[in-house]
C-alpha cells in the first residue's frame, strides 16, 4: 500500500463477519439435496466467498483507490444483483434449508 496504508483486512470486522458467513453457508449447503449441487449450492457458495475475497484482493492492490473500489464491490458486487432471477430466500421458501433467523 502507499502513503496512507489502510488497516490490515484481517482486522476488519466486516471481513471477519464475511468469513463467518462463508462457514455458515458451506455448512448449510452441505445439507442441501444433491440435485442443487450445481445450481443453488454453487451460487450460494460463490456469493458468500465474494465479499471477503474482494476485501482481501483490494488490500493486495498497490493504491488506496483500488482498495476502496474493492470494498465497494464487497458491499454491492453488481448493480444487477438487485434484479436476480432467484429471490434471496428461495432456498428457505422451497424448504431446501431452514432460515437461521425466525420470520425470514
C-alpha positions as CSV (number, residue, x, y, z in Angstrom):
1,X,0.0,0.0,0.0
2,X,1.0,3.6,-0.5
3,X,1.4,6.5,1.9
4,X,-1.8,6.1,3.9
5,X,-1.8,2.3,4.4
6,X,-5.2,1.1,5.4
7,X,-5.7,-1.2,8.3
8,X,-5.0,-4.9,7.6
9,X,-8.0,-6.5,6.1
10,X,-7.9,-9.4,8.6
11,X,-8.5,-6.8,11.4
12,X,-11.7,-5.5,9.8
13,X,-14.9,-6.7,11.5
14,X,-16.6,-6.9,8.1
15,X,-14.0,-9.4,6.8
16,X,-14.3,-11.4,9.9
17,X,-18.1,-11.5,9.7
18,X,-17.9,-12.3,6.0
19,X,-15.7,-15.3,6.8
20,X,-18.2,-16.4,9.4
21,X,-20.9,-16.2,6.7
22,X,-18.8,-18.3,4.4
23,X,-18.5,-21.0,7.0
24,X,-22.3,-20.9,7.7
25,X,-23.1,-21.1,4.0
26,X,-20.9,-24.1,3.5
27,X,-22.4,-25.9,6.4
28,X,-25.9,-25.1,5.2
29,X,-25.2,-26.1,1.6
30,X,-23.8,-29.4,2.8
31,X,-27.3,-30.3,4.0
32,X,-28.9,-29.4,0.7
33,X,-30.1,-32.1,-1.8
34,X,-27.6,-33.4,-4.4
35,X,-29.9,-32.0,-7.1
36,X,-28.9,-28.5,-6.1
37,X,-25.2,-29.1,-6.1
38,X,-24.5,-27.3,-9.4
39,X,-27.3,-24.8,-9.1
40,X,-28.3,-23.1,-5.8
41,X,-25.4,-24.6,-3.8
42,X,-22.7,-23.3,-6.2
43,X,-24.5,-19.9,-6.4
44,X,-24.7,-19.5,-2.6
45,X,-21.1,-20.5,-2.0
46,X,-19.7,-18.2,-4.7
47,X,-21.8,-15.3,-3.3
48,X,-20.6,-15.9,0.2
49,X,-17.0,-16.0,-0.8
50,X,-17.3,-12.9,-2.9
51,X,-17.3,-10.2,-0.2
52,X,-14.3,-11.4,1.8
53,X,-12.4,-12.1,-1.4
54,X,-12.9,-8.6,-2.7
55,X,-11.7,-7.2,0.6
56,X,-8.6,-9.2,0.5
57,X,-7.9,-8.6,-3.2
58,X,-8.4,-4.9,-2.7
59,X,-5.9,-4.8,0.2
60,X,-3.3,-6.5,-2.1
61,X,-3.6,-3.7,-4.7
62,X,-0.9,-1.0,-4.7
63,X,-3.2,2.0,-4.4
64,X,-5.8,3.1,-1.8
65,X,-8.3,3.9,-4.6
66,X,-8.1,0.3,-5.7
67,X,-8.7,-0.9,-2.2
68,X,-11.7,1.3,-1.8
69,X,-13.1,0.2,-5.1
70,X,-12.9,-3.5,-4.0
71,X,-14.5,-2.6,-0.7
72,X,-17.4,-1.1,-2.6
73,X,-17.6,-4.4,-4.7
74,X,-17.8,-6.3,-1.4
75,X,-20.7,-4.2,-0.3
76,X,-22.6,-4.4,-3.6
77,X,-20.9,-6.8,-6.1
78,X,-23.2,-5.9,-9.0
79,X,-26.0,-3.5,-9.7
80,X,-27.8,-6.4,-11.4
81,X,-27.8,-8.4,-8.1
82,X,-30.9,-6.4,-7.1
83,X,-32.6,-7.9,-10.1
84,X,-31.6,-11.5,-9.6
85,X,-33.8,-14.2,-11.2
86,X,-33.9,-16.1,-7.9
87,X,-35.4,-14.5,-4.8
88,X,-32.9,-14.1,-2.0
89,X,-34.6,-16.6,0.3
90,X,-35.7,-19.1,-2.4
91,X,-33.9,-21.9,-0.7
92,X,-35.8,-21.4,2.6
93,X,-39.1,-20.7,0.7
94,X,-38.7,-24.0,-1.1
95,X,-37.8,-25.9,2.1
96,X,-34.3,-26.7,1.0
97,X,-32.8,-25.1,4.1
98,X,-34.3,-23.5,7.2
99,X,-33.6,-19.8,7.9
100,X,-31.4,-19.1,10.9
101,X,-33.5,-16.1,11.9
102,X,-37.2,-16.7,12.7
103,X,-39.5,-14.9,10.4
104,X,-37.2,-14.7,7.4
